[in-house]
């Protein structure tokens, strides 16, 4: 079931377009690209997200042993192509216990990844990318460096929104990485922070929009990292 559109930055309810405005509007952040999430995720939901997106829909592939696709979300008015995508994965961490990973592709200024990470800044701070990258992944066979993004920038208050949205408690203890790929931001958010080890140098990300990739993926229970 698809969730009601919410703010990509704070997950609060939105004012729908009306006779006076053609945009979705958040009381805190103004005009935004509405975030839609699907739970539980299905092959049909993945195909819908892929068909709607003008940004990559990244998937770690092949999946690590025991990992499943547990969520998909996109941001944008349904009358136009999506300007952001998010794919959630869940499985056993290398250090033991359960782990979650969310891969986000988004155009500048959208704020999906920052909303999931509990950050106020929408895009990565350029100073973050001044030093050497924390890791590198391959996107469509091309190297994509990723820098570690500080997470010690809490929100001024808890995330607002309806029941089922992501809470501040849920975004704590995350490892956040950011870089650029295919002309837009590439984010990787991992819980717990040690799960960042899953993003070992050379990990391959595939864009599910590319023709020929099978969409009959292994699905699991809905990820707690996306708003439902």
Order of alpha helices (4+ residues) and beta strands (2+ residues): beta-beta-beta-alpha-beta-beta-beta-beta-alpha-beta-beta-alpha-beta-beta-beta
